[in-house]
Every structure is written in C-alpha cells, then in structure tokens.
Amino acid sequence: MSARLSAAPPPSVRVRAPGKVNLTLRVGPVGADGYHPLATIFQAVSLFEEVSATQVAPGSGISLAVSGPQADAVPTDETNLAWRAAALLAERTGLPADVGLHITKGVPVAGGMAGGSADAAAALVACDSLWDAGVPRPELVEMAAELGADVPFSLLGHTAVGTGRGDLLTPAMTRGEFHWCFATQRKGLSTPDVFRRFDELAGPSTPHVAPAADDTELMHALRAGDAVALGKALHNDLEAPALDLRPELSEVLDVATDAGALGAIMSGSGPTVAALGRSRQHALALGAAWTAADVVDAVWTATGPAPGTQIVTSISR
C-alpha cells in the first residue's frame, strides 16, 4: 500500500514589522508643498504586524486578506499600503505583480502607531524575498519613503531620530528596556484634520522646528536607560490639536497620570495615548486603571525598543 503524498505548500515568506510611539514630535509651519517639517524621535515597540506573501499562479495579480484585532477596519484593496508596496516593488523591478498577501494585525488600527506603515514595510521585504528580487536595502528604504513618511522607520526599528517628513532617519543610542501601555479608541482621528487644527491653533506664528537630536534631556534619558527622565521629556506638538478635536481624550491622559505613569502622551496624531510605566507590572496596572475608569476601548502593553522589519519564516520549493 502506498502512502498518499500531500501536495507541498506553495512558496511563501512571513515577515514581522513593529508599531511605534513618538517620544517627541515637533511640527514646523506648513510648506508650499502642503507638508509640515517634522523633528521626531521614534521608538519601535513590541506590537507587531505580520505579513505573509505567498506565490500564486502567473497572472493572478495581487490579493489581500486581513485577520486579527480590528481586521474589519482594514481595506483589502489597492488602497491598502501593503498592496501598494507589492505593486510598487513589482513596478520598479519589472517583475509580475502576482502575490497573495495576508496581514495579521497586532498594532491598533488608526491609532497613530503606524500599523499601516508596518504592513507596507513588511510587504516590501516579504515580496522582495518571495520574488528573489534582490533589491538593495537602500533602494527598499527609498521605496518605503514613497509609500509613507513612517514606512522607513518600520524597516529600521529600534529608536531613531526622524527629520524632513519623518522619513530621514538617524539611529539613536539607547540602553535598557522601556515599558509602555497604550489606550486605544474605536473611533479614530483623521491625521489631516489634526494637522489642519494645528495650523489653525498656531496661526502664522508657528516656529521653525529644531532638530529632535537637540532635545538633550530626552536623548540623555535614552542613553542612560532612565525611564523617569524619559517620562518627563515626552513631548508632542499634535497633542493640543488632537485634544481640541476630541476633548474627552484629556481624561485618558489624566487617569494615566493619577495612576503614576512616568509620562503620558498622545501617540502621533492620536487618538491612542501612550503611558510609560516603571516596570512591566506597572504598565499592566496602568491598563487596569484605564479599564476601571471606563475611558478606553482597549489597552495594549508593550516594550521598546523593538527590532525593525525581519523575516520570520520562509517556505521554498
């Protein structure tokens, strides 16, 4: 009796990319191109998006599926950044844009933590590997910047100073591990709306932004691994306009402060609030305080810095 052989799975690559928190975010006056110059310090955190790229029949094109928390809020067509990343890589390399993509969510949706950017970074790396395209890393970074200002950092990970639109990166030295708790809301905040309100509140007096690396207190805190000093140095120019649009979020910040957070800050353009804890246990306690106060829809704990985009598994013929 001969054993029935099962068909081998098609070639696939699974890639993981991190979400982020902005430790400092300073915004300059809007330019003629409609963009604001930024000076920021990113830290990648241990909330990850996973993107699997699987070989499909020639001529099948790109397909996309999403699973995990808030999956129903993620588009599965060409507006998705992972889809756009695969299409851009195919265009630049001259390879057929044939791939089945699957995103497993691990970063809150529309929360200012760059989950979509992580998807794009992961899709670039996954498709480059699956298609054996061999694109040099600097070229992948250039493509990442075309897809979105936060995508290059999703590739790099760890902690970095960002300038320009946030896409020009310089790695920052850090020591130790920082413990975070994130409060998320089902109702998102539109990033363009937050920037528009920033312009309205600042008026014509918006100062030109200084390099984030000049934030000496924060940089010293990172190099020393000093969570107390880091908490005191957290800053976000977009917090005031986000709170102006969603005043109820101020209570989320207040609850974290009352629960002993070393620092609490809006993540990116919000509405997610990031609170820095003294330890992993304290980060859990901050989440419990938010839940008990009934001011959040979900809480997530994570550590930082986390590594950038990397291949987790690869199945070949």
C-alpha positions, 0 to 999 in steps of 0.5 A: 500500500502506498502512502498518499503524498500531500501536495507541498505548500506553495512558496511563501515568506512571513515577515514581522514589522513593529508599531511605534510611539513618538517620544517627541514630535515637533511640527514646523509651519506648513510648506508650499508643498502642503507638508509640515517639517517634522523633528521626531524621535521614534521608538519601535515597540513590541506590537507587531504586524505580520505579513505573509506573501505567498506565490500564486499562479502567473497572472493572478495579480495581487490579493489581500486578506486581513485577520486579527484585532480590528481586521474589519477596519482594514481595506483589502484593496489597492488602497491598502499600503501593503498592496501598494508596496507589492505593486510598487516593488513589482513596478520598479523591478519589472517583475509580475505583480502576482502575490497573495498577501495576508496581514495579521494585525497586532498594532491598533488600527488608526491609532497613530502607531503606524500599523499601516506603515508596518504592513507596507514595510513588511510587504516590501521585504516579504515580496522582495524575498518571495520574488528573489528580487534582490533589491538593495536595502537602500533602494527598499528604504527609498521605496518605503519613503514613497509609500509613507513618511513612517514606512522607513522607520518600520524597516529600521526599528529600534529608536531613531531620530526622524527629520524632513517628513519623518522619513530621514532617519538617524539611529539613536543610542539607547540602553535598557528596556522601556515599558509602555501601555497604550489606550486605544479608541474605536473611533479614530482621528483623521491625521489631516484634520489634526494637522489642519487644527494645528495650523489653525491653533498656531496661526502664522506664528508657528516656529521653525522646528529644531532638530529632535537630536537637540532635545538633550534631556530626552536623548540623555534619558535614552542613553542612560536607560532612565525611564523617569527622565524619559517620562518627563521629556515626552513631548508632542506638538499634535497633542493640543490639536488632537485634544481640541478635536476630541476633548474627552481624550484629556481624561485618558491622559489624566487617569494615566497620570493619577495612576503614576505613569512616568509620562503620558502622551498622545501617540502621533496624531492620536487618538491612542495615548501612550503611558510609560510605566516603571516596570512591566507590572506597572504598565499592566496596572496602568491598563487596569486603571484605564479599564476601571475608569471606563475611558478606553476601548482597549489597552495594549502593553508593550516594550521598546525598543523593538527590532525593525522589519525581519523575516520570520519564516520562509517556505521554498520549493 
